Amino acid sequence: MADFANIDKIQLRLLKEVADLHEVPAGAFNIRANGQLAQRVNSANIEIVSKEDGTGIDIHIRPGTKKESVHIPVVLSQSGIKEMVYNDFYIGDDADVVIVAGCGIHNGGDQDSKHDGLHRFFVGKNAKVKYVEKHYGSGDGRGKRIMNPGTEVTMEENSYMEMEMVQIKGVDSTKRSTKADLAAGAKLVIRERLLTHGTQYAESGFVVNLNGTDSSANVISRSVAKEESKQLFVAEINGNAKCAGHSECDAIIMDDAKISAIPKITANDVDAALIHEAAIGKIAGEQIIKLMTLGLTEAEAEAQIVDGFLK
């Protein structure tokens, strides 16, 4: 494998955290570092093109592309950078692909570093997409690490999309907004895993419109809030046809944290079947005691429970 070009050691560590990249990946990829294009490779079936106005990229995946991947991580290692990026994904009919995004910020300075992004997905008929987005922050500077990701999804007939959204360390403030419109037979699965600590704030908002017959959506969030952090989870599912929708928020609250979960379901069709669930609670004392009898300290027992919960 070739080496990453124009990528420093801190950025390499961020790439490992947000995109599991230890070496140059097979297939297409686009790496953005400190507000600039660092490296790009296209494949025979996946083409990445910079927008003419310089605000982001367009990713074109040919119809019928099977078992290929595209990586588009963003890393920031200079304090004080603030950027807004727009990326559009055009997934052709009958394609089957994995898209790995994610943003890592290392801030060792006193100025805030901020990355905002809007990803728009246009998923073709019968296409299948797995989308992974991880957020990670590091650095001992006083400047904040801020990320505000927006996602808009348009799914054509009988398409399938699975979204894995993970934020488990180092992000001071994040506001995630996700909106999806589903045609007949389309299926969307969203899994969110979130951990906040210190004085961090995380907000997740999901709006899913089930517009086509037999469309379905499953929105699942698992989160842990520690110390004085705050979380807000809002999930809205609108059943506009014969469809099935489910949202679930399961959260662990610790220390002096605060968590709000606001599920909303609206049926605009007599055959819309919609369910919402929300549960917030502390770690059960008997769970900790059981692990402590096996030789773990209380802190180790708590950590193991949290890790298992977020897997």
Phi and psi in degrees as GROMACS dihedral restraints (atoms count N, CA, C in turn):
[ dihedral_restraints ]
;  ai    aj    ak    al  type     phi  dphi    fc
    3     4     5     6     1   -75.2    20    10
    4     5     6     7     1   160.9    20    10
    6     7     8     9     1   -85.0    20    10
    7     8     9    10     1   158.4    20    10
    9    10    11    12     1   -68.4    20    10
   10    11    12    13     1   135.5    20    10
   12    13    14    15     1   -96.0    20    10
   13    14    15    16     1   144.6    20    10
   15    16    17    18     1    59.9    20    10
   16    17    18    19     1    29.7    20    10
   18    19    20    21     1  -121.3    20    10
   19    20    21    22     1   122.9    20    10
   21    22    23    24     1   -87.2    20    10
   22    23    24    25     1   177.7    20    10
   24    25    26    27     1   -63.9    20    10
   25    26    27    28     1   -41.0    20    10
   27    28    29    30     1   -63.9    20    10
   28    29    30    31     1   -43.5    20    10
   30    31    32    33     1   -64.6    20    10
   31    32    33    34     1   -36.5    20    10
   33    34    35    36     1   -61.6    20    10
   34    35    36    37     1   -41.8    20    10
   36    37    38    39     1   -64.7    20    10
   37    38    39    40     1   -40.3    20    10
   39    40    41    42     1   -62.4    20    10
   40    41    42    43     1   -40.2    20    10
   42    43    44    45     1   -61.7    20    10
   43    44    45    46     1   -38.6    20    10
   45    46    47    48     1   -64.4    20    10
   46    47    48    49     1   -38.8    20    10
   48    49    50    51     1   -71.5    20    10
   49    50    51    52     1   -43.9    20    10
   51    52    53    54     1   -93.2    20    10
   52    53    54    55     1   -21.3    20    10
   54    55    56    57     1  -134.2    20    10
   55    56    57    58     1     8.2    20    10
   57    58    59    60     1    53.8    20    10
   58    59    60    61     1    33.3    20    10
   60    61    62    63     1   -95.3    20    10
   61    62    63    64     1   113.7    20    10
   63    64    65    66     1  -105.1    20    10
   64    65    66    67     1   -16.0    20    10
   66    67    68    69     1  -155.5    20    10
   67    68    69    70     1   171.0    20    10
   69    70    71    72     1   -58.5    20    10
   70    71    72    73     1   125.7    20    10
   72    73    74    75     1   -77.4    20    10
   73    74    75    76     1   158.6    20    10
   75    76    77    78     1   -72.6    20    10
   76    77    78    79     1   148.2    20    10
   78    79    80    81     1    88.8    20    10
   79    80    81    82     1  -166.4    20    10
   81    82    83    84     1   -80.3    20    10
   82    83    84    85     1   147.7    20    10
   84    85    86    87     1  -158.5    20    10
   85    86    87    88     1   156.7    20    10
   87    88    89    90     1  -141.6    20    10
   88    89    90    91     1   120.8    20    10
   90    91    92    93     1  -113.8    20    10
   91    92    93    94     1   124.8    20    10
   93    94    95    96     1  -108.3    20    10
   94    95    96    97     1   125.0    20    10
   96    97    98    99     1  -130.5    20    10
   97    98    99   100     1   125.7    20    10
   99   100   101   102     1    50.5    20    10
  100   101   102   103     1    43.8    20    10
  102   103   104   105     1    83.2    20    10
  103   104   105   106     1     4.9    20    10
  105   106   107   108     1  -132.3    20    10
  106   107   108   109     1   156.7    20    10
  108   109   110   111     1   -68.0    20    10
  109   110   111   112     1   123.7    20    10
  111   112   113   114     1   -98.6    20    10
  112   113   114   115     1   -40.4    20    10
  114   115   116   117     1  -163.0    20    10
  115   116   117   118     1   143.6    20    10
  117   118   119   120     1  -146.8    20    10
  118   119   120   121     1   139.9    20    10
  120   121   122   123     1  -138.8    20    10
  121   122   123   124     1   131.0    20    10
  123   124   125   126     1   -98.8    20    10
  124   125   126   127     1   160.7    20    10
  126   127   128   129     1  -116.7    20    10
  127   128   129   130     1  -179.8    20    10
  129   130   131   132     1   -63.6    20    10
  130   131   132   133     1   -30.0    20    10
  132   133   134   135     1  -111.3    20    10
  133   134   135   136     1    -8.8    20    10
  135   136   137   138     1  -127.9    20    10
  136   137   138   139     1   121.1    20    10
  138   139   140   141     1  -118.7    20    10
  139   140   141   142     1   130.6    20    10
  141   142   143   144     1  -111.8    20    10
  142   143   144   145     1   124.5    20    10
  144   145   146   147     1  -127.4    20    10
  145   146   147   148     1   134.0    20    10
  147   148   149   150     1   -71.7    20    10
  148   149   150   151     1   139.5    20    10
  150   151   152   153     1   -66.3    20    10
  151   152   153   154     1   145.8    20    10
  153   154   155   156     1   -61.2    20    10
  154   155   156   157     1   -32.0    20    10
  156   157   158   159     1   -86.7    20    10
  157   158   159   160     1     1.3    20    10
  159   160   161   162     1    78.2    20    10
  160   161   162   163     1    11.3    20    10
  162   163   164   165     1   -89.4    20    10
  163   164   165   166     1    -4.0    20    10
  165   166   167   168     1   168.1    20    10
  166   167   168   169     1  -154.6    20    10
  168   169   170   171     1  -135.7    20    10
  169   170   171   172     1   156.5    20    10
  171   172   173   174     1  -112.0    20    10
  172   173   174   175     1   132.3    20    10
  174   175   176   177     1  -114.3    20    10
  175   176   177   178     1   117.2    20    10
  177   178   179   180     1  -108.8    20    10
  178   179   180   181     1   119.8    20    10
  180   181   182   183     1  -112.1    20    10
  181   182   183   184     1   119.7    20    10
  183   184   185   186     1   -64.4    20    10
  184   185   186   187     1   147.1    20    10
  186   187   188   189     1   -55.6    20    10
  187   188   189   190     1   140.2    20    10
  189   190   191   192     1    81.8    20    10
  190   191   192   193     1     0.1    20    10
  192   193   194   195     1   -63.5    20    10
  193   194   195   196     1   128.9    20    10
  195   196   197   198     1  -122.8    20    10
  196   197   198   199     1   136.8    20    10
  198   199   200   201     1    52.1    20    10
  199   200   201   202     1    44.2    20    10
  201   202   203   204     1  -116.9    20    10
  202   203   204   205     1   163.2    20    10
  204   205   206   207     1  -131.8    20    10
  205   206   207   208     1   157.4    20    10
  207   208   209   210     1  -139.0    20    10
  208   209   210   211     1   131.0    20    10
  210   211   212   213     1  -110.2    20    10
  211   212   213   214     1   132.0    20    10
  213   214   215   216     1  -136.5    20    10
  214   215   216   217     1    54.6    20    10
  216   217   218   219     1   -73.4    20    10
  217   218   219   220     1   157.6    20    10
  219   220   221   222     1  -123.9    20    10
  220   221   222   223     1   133.2    20    10
  222   223   224   225     1  -131.3    20    10
  223   224   225   226     1   140.8    20    10
  225   226   227   228     1  -125.4    20    10
  226   227   228   229     1   127.1    20    10
  228   229   230   231     1  -126.2    20    10
  229   230   231   232     1     2.9    20    10
  231   232   233   234     1  -108.3    20    10
  232   233   234   235     1   130.6    20    10
  234   235   236   237     1   -67.5    20    10
  235   236   237   238     1   141.9    20    10
  237   238   239   240     1    94.5    20    10
  238   239   240   241     1    -3.6    20    10
  240   241   242   243     1   -75.3    20    10
  241   242   243   244     1   134.1    20    10
  243   244   245   246     1  -133.2    20    10
  244   245   246   247     1   126.6    20    10
  246   247   248   249     1  -146.5    20    10
  247   248   249   250     1   156.5    20    10
  249   250   251   252     1  -128.9    20    10
  250   251   252   253     1   125.2    20    10
  252   253   254   255     1  -124.8    20    10
  253   254   255   256     1   139.0    20    10
  255   256   257   258     1  -117.5    20    10
  256   257   258   259     1   117.9    20    10
  258   259   260   261     1  -121.4    20    10
  259   260   261   262     1   131.2    20    10
  261   262   263   264     1  -116.6    20    10
  262   263   264   265     1   134.0    20    10
  264   265   266   267     1  -115.2    20    10
  265   266   267   268     1   125.5    20    10
  267   268   269   270     1  -114.9    20    10
  268   269   270   271     1   103.4    20    10
  270   271   272   273     1  -101.0    20    10
  271   272   273   274     1   116.6    20    10
  273   274   275   276     1   -69.1    20    10
  274   275   276   277     1   163.0    20    10
  276   277   278   279     1   -55.3    20    10
  277   278   279   280     1   142.0    20    10
  279   280   281   282     1    66.1    20    10
  280   281   282   283     1    11.3    20    10
  282   283   284   285     1   -76.0    20    10
  283   284   285   286     1   158.5    20    10
  285   286   287   288     1  -142.2    20    10
  286   287   288   289     1   100.4    20    10
  288   289   290   291     1  -138.3    20    10
  289   290   291   292     1   162.6    20    10
  291   292   293   294     1  -117.0    20    10
  292   293   294   295     1   129.5    20    10
  294   295   296   297     1  -117.3    20    10
  295   296   297   298     1   123.0    20    10
  297   298   299   300     1  -115.1    20    10
  298   299   300   301     1   117.2    20    10
  300   301   302   303     1  -111.6    20    10
  301   302   303   304     1  -141.1    20    10
  303   304   305   306     1   115.3    20    10
  304   305   306   307     1   155.6    20    10
  306   307   308   309     1  -138.9    20    10
  307   308   309   310     1   132.3    20    10
  309   310   311   312     1  -122.7    20    10
  310   311   312   313     1   132.1    20    10
  312   313   314   315     1  -122.9    20    10
  313   314   315   316     1   124.2    20    10
  315   316   317   318     1  -108.3    20    10
  316   317   318   319     1   119.0    20    10
  318   319   320   321     1  -124.6    20    10
  319   320   321   322     1   106.1    20    10
  321   322   323   324     1  -105.8    20    10
  322   323   324   325     1    10.9    20    10
  324   325   326   327     1  -113.1    20    10
  325   326   327   328     1  -166.7    20    10
  327   328   329   330     1   -99.6    20    10
  328   329   330   331     1    -9.5    20    10
  330   331   332   333     1   -95.0    20    10
  331   332   333   334     1   148.6    20    10
  333   334   335   336     1   -68.2    20    10
  334   335   336   337     1   142.3    20    10
  336   337   338   339     1  -113.0    20    10
  337   338   339   340     1   136.3    20    10
  339   340   341   342     1  -142.6    20    10
  340   341   342   343     1   131.3    20    10
  342   343   344   345     1  -126.7    20    10
  343   344   345   346     1   117.4    20    10
  345   346   347   348     1  -111.0    20    10
  346   347   348   349     1   141.9    20    10
  348   349   350   351     1  -147.4    20    10
  349   350   351   352     1   146.5    20    10
  351   352   353   354     1  -121.0    20    10
  352   353   354   355     1   118.6    20    10
  354   355   356   357     1  -108.0    20    10
  355   356   357   358     1   124.9    20    10
  357   358   359   360     1  -114.3    20    10
  358   359   360   361     1   129.0    20    10
  360   361   362   363     1  -114.5    20    10
  361   362   363   364     1   130.5    20    10
  363   364   365   366     1  -118.7    20    10
  364   365   366   367     1   100.0    20    10
  366   367   368   369     1   -98.0    20    10
  367   368   369   370     1   118.9    20    10
  369   370   371   372     1   -71.9    20    10
  370   371   372   373     1   172.9    20    10
  372   373   374   375     1   -60.8    20    10
  373   374   375   376     1   134.7    20    10
  375   376   377   378     1    63.0    20    10
  376   377   378   379     1    10.2    20    10
  378   379   380   381     1   -78.3    20    10
  379   380   381   382     1   155.9    20    10
  381   382   383   384     1  -130.3    20    10
  382   383   384   385     1   125.9    20    10
  384   385   386   387     1  -131.9    20    10
  385   386   387   388     1   132.5    20    10
  387   388   389   390     1  -111.9    20    10
  388   389   390   391     1   124.2    20    10
  390   391   392   393     1  -118.8    20    10
  391   392   393   394     1   125.1    20    10
  393   394   395   396     1  -118.5    20    10
  394   395   396   397     1   125.7    20    10
  396   397   398   399     1  -132.4    20    10
  397   398   399   400     1   116.2    20    10
  399   400   401   402     1  -118.2    20    10
  400   401   402   403     1   143.6    20    10
  402   403   404   405     1  -120.7    20    10
  403   404   405   406     1   139.3    20    10
  405   406   407   408     1  -150.9    20    10
  406   407   408   409     1   141.3    20    10
  408   409   410   411     1  -132.9    20    10
  409   410   411   412     1   148.4    20    10
  411   412   413   414     1  -149.2    20    10
  412   413   414   415     1   175.8    20    10
  414   415   416   417     1   105.6    20    10
  415   416   417   418     1   145.8    20    10
  417   418   419   420     1  -106.7    20    10
  418   419   420   421     1    17.8    20    10
  420   421   422   423     1   -72.9    20    10
  421   422   423   424     1   164.3    20    10
  423   424   425   426     1   -81.1    20    10
  424   425   426   427     1   -15.5    20    10
  426   427   428   429     1   -69.0    20    10
  427   428   429   430     1   145.4    20    10
  429   430   431   432     1   -81.3    20    10
  430   431   432   433     1   157.5    20    10
  432   433   434   435     1  -111.3    20    10
  433   434   435   436     1   112.5    20    10
  435   436   437   438     1  -122.4    20    10
  436   437   438   439     1   132.0    20    10
  438   439   440   441     1  -137.7    20    10
  439   440   441   442     1   130.6    20    10
  441   442   443   444     1  -130.1    20    10
  442   443   444   445     1    90.3    20    10
  444   445   446   447     1   -89.3    20    10
  445   446   447   448     1   134.4    20    10
  447   448   449   450     1  -116.3    20    10
  448   449   450   451     1   141.7    20    10
  450   451   452   453     1  -136.3    20    10
  451   452   453   454     1   130.6    20    10
  453   454   455   456     1  -125.6    20    10
  454   455   456   457     1   128.5    20    10
  456   457   458   459     1  -124.5    20    10
  457   458   459   460     1   128.9    20    10
  459   460   461   462     1  -119.3    20    10
  460   461   462   463     1   116.3    20    10
  462   463   464   465     1  -112.9    20    10
  463   464   465   466     1   125.7    20    10
  465   466   467   468     1   -83.0    20    10
  466   467   468   469     1  -179.0    20    10
  468   469   470   471     1   -56.3    20    10
  469   470   471   472     1   132.2    20    10
  471   472   473   474     1    60.1    20    10
  472   473   474   475     1    23.6    20    10
  474   475   476   477     1   -86.6    20    10
  475   476   477   478     1   164.2    20    10
  477   478   479   480     1  -137.1    20    10
  478   479   480   481     1   133.7    20    10
  480   481   482   483     1  -138.1    20    10
  481   482   483   484     1   130.5    20    10
  483   484   485   486     1  -116.1    20    10
  484   485   486   487     1   125.4    20    10
  486   487   488   489     1  -118.0    20    10
  487   488   489   490     1   125.9    20    10
  489   490   491   492     1  -114.6    20    10
  490   491   492   493     1   116.0    20    10
  492   493   494   495     1  -120.0    20    10
  493   494   495   496     1   118.9    20    10
  495   496   497   498     1  -128.1    20    10
  496   497   498   499     1   131.8    20    10
  498   499   500   501     1  -143.3    20    10
  499   500   501   502     1   108.2    20    10
  501   502   503   504     1  -126.9    20    10
  502   503   504   505     1    -1.4    20    10
  504   505   506   507     1  -162.6    20    10
  505   506   507   508     1   137.0    20    10
  507   508   509   510     1    79.9    20    10
  508   509   510   511     1     4.7    20    10
  510   511   512   513     1   -99.7    20    10
  511   512   513   514     1   118.3    20    10
  513   514   515   516     1   -73.8    20    10
  514   515   516   517     1   -38.2    20    10
  516   517   518   519     1  -147.9    20    10
  517   518   519   520     1   133.6    20    10
  519   520   521   522     1  -148.0    20    10
  520   521   522   523     1   138.9    20    10
  522   523   524   525     1  -127.7    20    10
  523   524   525   526     1   109.0    20    10
  525   526   527   528     1  -100.6    20    10
  526   527   528   529     1   129.2    20    10
  528   529   530   531     1  -125.3    20    10
  529   530   531   532     1   124.1    20    10
  531   532   533   534     1  -130.7    20    10
  532   533   534   535     1   128.2    20    10
  534   535   536   537     1  -130.8    20    10
  535   536   537   538     1   136.3    20    10
  537   538   539   540     1  -139.2    20    10
  538   539   540   541     1   141.1    20    10
  540   541   542   543     1  -123.1    20    10
  541   542   543   544     1   124.0    20    10
  543   544   545   546     1  -114.6    20    10
  544   545   546   547     1   132.3    20    10
  546   547   548   549     1   -88.6    20    10
  547   548   549   550     1  -175.9    20    10
  549   550   551   552     1   -57.9    20    10
  550   551   552   553     1   131.9    20    10
  552   553   554   555     1    75.5    20    10
  553   554   555   556     1    -2.0    20    10
  555   556   557   558     1   -74.9    20    10
  556   557   558   559     1   149.2    20    10
  558   559   560   561     1  -134.3    20    10
  559   560   561   562     1   129.9    20    10
  561   562   563   564     1  -123.8    20    10
  562   563   564   565     1   131.5    20    10
  564   565   566   567     1  -125.6    20    10
  565   566   567   568     1   122.6    20    10
  567   568   569   570     1  -119.4    20    10
  568   569   570   571     1   126.9    20    10
  570   571   572   573     1  -123.6    20    10
  571   572   573   574     1   118.7    20    10
  573   574   575   576     1  -111.4    20    10
  574   575   576   577     1   135.4    20    10
  576   577   578   579     1  -127.4    20    10
  577   578   579   580     1   127.9    20    10
  579   580   581   582     1  -142.7    20    10
  580   581   582   583     1   133.9    20    10
  582   583   584   585     1  -133.2    20    10
  583   584   585   586     1   127.3    20    10
  585   586   587   588     1  -124.0    20    10
  586   587   588   589     1   152.3    20    10
  588   589   590   591     1  -151.9    20    10
  589   590   591   592     1   178.4    20    10
  591   592   593   594     1    59.8    20    10
  592   593   594   595     1  -130.1    20    10
  594   595   596   597     1  -109.3    20    10
  595   596   597   598     1    24.9    20    10
  597   598   599   600     1   -65.7    20    10
  598   599   600   601     1   154.2    20    10
  600   601   602   603     1  -129.6    20    10
  601   602   603   604     1   133.2    20    10
  603   604   605   606     1  -135.8    20    10
  604   605   606   607     1   130.3    20    10
  606   607   608   609     1  -126.6    20    10
  607   608   609   610     1   128.7    20    10
  609   610   611   612     1  -124.2    20    10
  610   611   612   613     1   123.5    20    10
  612   613   614   615     1  -125.5    20    10
  613   614   615   616     1   128.2    20    10
  615   616   617   618     1  -126.4    20    10
  616   617   618   619     1   131.9    20    10
  618   619   620   621     1  -128.7    20    10
  619   620   621   622     1   118.3    20    10
  621   622   623   624     1  -121.2    20    10
  622   623   624   625     1   125.0    20    10
  624   625   626   627     1  -108.2    20    10
  625   626   627   628     1   112.1    20    10
  627   628   629   630     1   -91.1    20    10
  628   629   630   631     1    93.1    20    10
  630   631   632   633     1   -93.8    20    10
  631   632   633   634     1   -25.0    20    10
  633   634   635   636     1  -106.7    20    10
  634   635   636   637     1   155.3    20    10
  636   637   638   639     1   -58.6    20    10
  637   638   639   640     1   132.2    20    10
  639   640   641   642     1    65.3    20    10
  640   641   642   643     1    20.2    20    10
  642   643   644   645     1   -75.5    20    10
  643   644   645   646     1   158.3    20    10
  645   646   647   648     1  -152.8    20    10
  646   647   648   649     1   154.3    20    10
  648   649   650   651     1  -146.7    20    10
  649   650   651   652     1   144.1    20    10
  651   652   653   654     1  -135.1    20    10
  652   653   654   655     1   111.8    20    10
  654   655   656   657     1  -111.7    20    10
  655   656   657   658     1   115.4    20    10
  657   658   659   660     1  -124.8    20    10
  658   659   660   661     1   126.3    20    10
  660   661   662   663     1  -123.2    20    10
  661   662   663   664     1   131.3    20    10
  663   664   665   666     1  -123.1    20    10
  664   665   666   667     1   126.6    20    10
  666   667   668   669     1  -143.2    20    10
  667   668   669   670     1   155.8    20    10
  669   670   671   672     1  -132.6    20    10
  670   671   672   673     1   129.3    20    10
  672   673   674   675     1  -117.6    20    10
  673   674   675   676     1   122.9    20    10
  675   676   677   678     1  -114.1    20    10
  676   677   678   679     1   165.2    20    10
  678   679   680   681     1    54.2    20    10
  679   680   681   682     1  -121.7    20    10
  681   682   683   684     1  -111.0    20    10
  682   683   684   685     1    21.8    20    10
  684   685   686   687     1   -75.3    20    10
  685   686   687   688     1   163.2    20    10
  687   688   689   690     1  -132.8    20    10
  688   689   690   691     1   143.9    20    10
  690   691   692   693     1  -135.6    20    10
  691   692   693   694     1   145.3    20    10
  693   694   695   696     1  -133.4    20    10
  694   695   696   697     1   125.2    20    10
  696   697   698   699     1  -120.3    20    10
  697   698   699   700     1   123.9    20    10
  699   700   701   702     1  -128.6    20    10
  700   701   702   703     1   122.1    20    10
  702   703   704   705     1  -128.1    20    10
  703   704   705   706     1   122.3    20    10
  705   706   707   708     1  -121.9    20    10
  706   707   708   709     1   124.3    20    10
  708   709   710   711     1  -122.6    20    10
  709   710   711   712     1   126.0    20    10
  711   712   713   714     1  -113.0    20    10
  712   713   714   715     1   116.3    20    10
  714   715   716   717     1   -93.1    20    10
  715   716   717   718     1   103.9    20    10
  717   718   719   720     1  -103.6    20    10
  718   719   720   721     1     8.4    20    10
  720   721   722   723     1  -159.8    20    10
  721   722   723   724     1  -175.1    20    10
  723   724   725   726     1   -64.9    20    10
  724   725   726   727     1   113.5    20    10
  726   727   728   729     1  -159.5    20    10
  727   728   729   730     1   177.3    20    10
  729   730   731   732     1  -137.7    20    10
  730   731   732   733     1   128.1    20    10
  732   733   734   735     1  -136.6    20    10
  733   734   735   736     1   143.3    20    10
  735   736   737   738     1  -145.9    20    10
  736   737   738   739     1   131.2    20    10
  738   739   740   741     1  -126.9    20    10
  739   740   741   742     1   144.7    20    10
  741   742   743   744     1  -146.7    20    10
  742   743   744   745     1   128.1    20    10
  744   745   746   747     1  -121.0    20    10
  745   746   747   748     1   121.4    20    10
  747   748   749   750     1  -126.0    20    10
  748   749   750   751     1   114.8    20    10
  750   751   752   753     1  -131.3    20    10
  751   752   753   754     1   146.5    20    10
  753   754   755   756     1  -109.7    20    10
  754   755   756   757     1   128.5    20    10
  756   757   758   759     1  -110.5    20    10
  757   758   759   760     1   137.2    20    10
  759   760   761   762     1  -135.5    20    10
  760   761   762   763     1   158.0    20    10
  762   763   764   765     1    55.9    20    10
  763   764   765   766     1  -125.3    20    10
  765   766   767   768     1  -110.5    20    10
  766   767   768   769     1    27.4    20    10
  768   769   770   771     1   -73.3    20    10
  769   770   771   772     1   166.9    20    10
  771   772   773   774     1  -135.9    20    10
  772   773   774   775     1   135.5    20    10
  774   775   776   777     1  -134.3    20    10
  775   776   777   778     1   133.7    20    10
  777   778   779   780     1  -123.1    20    10
  778   779   780   781     1   133.7    20    10
  780   781   782   783     1  -124.0    20    10
  781   782   783   784     1   124.7    20    10
  783   784   785   786     1  -127.2    20    10
  784   785   786   787     1    91.8    20    10
  786   787   788   789     1   -87.4    20    10
  787   788   789   790     1   145.0    20    10
  789   790   791   792     1  -142.0    20    10
  790   791   792   793     1   127.5    20    10
  792   793   794   795     1  -128.9    20    10
  793   794   795   796     1   138.9    20    10
  795   796   797   798     1  -133.1    20    10
  796   797   798   799     1   123.6    20    10
  798   799   800   801     1  -102.1    20    10
  799   800   801   802     1   118.2    20    10
  801   802   803   804     1  -109.2    20    10
  802   803   804   805     1    13.3    20    10
  804   805   806   807     1  -145.7    20    10
  805   806   807   808     1   141.0    20    10
  807   808   809   810     1   -63.5    20    10
  808   809   810   811     1   -21.9    20    10
  810   811   812   813     1  -102.3    20    10
  811   812   813   814     1    16.9    20    10
  813   814   815   816     1   -83.7    20    10
  814   815   816   817     1   123.2    20    10
  816   817   818   819     1  -110.4    20    10
  817   818   819   820     1   108.8    20    10
  819   820   821   822     1  -127.0    20    10
  820   821   822   823     1   140.4    20    10
  822   823   824   825     1  -136.7    20    10
  823   824   825   826     1   139.6    20    10
  825   826   827   828     1  -131.4    20    10
  826   827   828   829     1   146.5    20    10
  828   829   830   831     1  -138.3    20    10
  829   830   831   832     1   143.1    20    10
  831   832   833   834     1  -148.3    20    10
  832   833   834   835     1   133.0    20    10
  834   835   836   837     1  -143.5    20    10
  835   836   837   838     1   129.6    20    10
  837   838   839   840     1  -129.8    20    10
  838   839   840   841     1   131.7    20    10
  840   841   842   843     1  -166.3    20    10
  841   842   843   844     1   170.6    20    10
  843   844   845   846     1   -91.1    20    10
  844   845   846   847     1   168.7    20    10
  846   847   848   849     1   -68.5    20    10
  847   848   849   850     1   132.4    20    10
  849   850   851   852     1   -67.1    20    10
  850   851   852   853     1   135.5    20    10
  852   853   854   855     1   -59.6    20    10
  853   854   855   856     1   -35.2    20    10
  855   856   857   858     1   -67.7    20    10
  856   857   858   859     1   -27.3    20    10
  858   859   860   861     1   -65.2    20    10
  859   860   861   862     1   -44.3    20    10
  861   862   863   864     1   -65.2    20    10
  862   863   864   865     1   -44.6    20    10
  864   865   866   867     1   -61.1    20    10
  865   866   867   868     1   -41.0    20    10
  867   868   869   870     1   -61.6    20    10
  868   869   870   871     1   -42.8    20    10
  870   871   872   873     1   -71.2    20    10
  871   872   873   874     1   -33.1    20    10
  873   874   875   876     1   -67.9    20    10
  874   875   876   877     1   -29.0    20    10
  876   877   878   879     1   -68.7    20    10
  877   878   879   880     1   -16.6    20    10
  879   880   881   882     1   -91.5    20    10
  880   881   882   883     1     3.0    20    10
  882   883   884   885     1   108.1    20    10
  883   884   885   886     1    -0.3    20    10
  885   886   887   888     1   -84.2    20    10
  886   887   888   889     1   149.4    20    10
  888   889   890   891     1   -74.7    20    10
  889   890   891   892     1   169.5    20    10
  891   892   893   894     1   -61.7    20    10
  892   893   894   895     1   -41.8    20    10
  894   895   896   897     1   -64.8    20    10
  895   896   897   898     1   -41.5    20    10
  897   898   899   900     1   -65.2    20    10
  898   899   900   901     1   -38.4    20    10
  900   901   902   903     1   -64.7    20    10
  901   902   903   904     1   -44.2    20    10
  903   904   905   906     1   -59.9    20    10
  904   905   906   907     1   -45.3    20    10
  906   907   908   909     1   -61.8    20    10
  907   908   909   910     1   -40.6    20    10
  909   910   911   912     1   -67.6    20    10
  910   911   912   913     1   -38.2    20    10
  912   913   914   915     1   -64.2    20    10
  913   914   915   916     1   -45.8    20    10
  915   916   917   918     1   -62.4    20    10
  916   917   918   919     1   -46.1    20    10
  918   919   920   921     1   -59.7    20    10
  919   920   921   922     1   -42.7    20    10
  921   922   923   924     1   -66.7    20    10
  922   923   924   925     1   -36.9    20    10
  924   925   926   927     1   -64.6    20    10
  925   926   927   928     1   -37.1    20    10
  927   928   929   930     1   -89.0    20    10
  928   929   930   931     1    -1.7    20    10
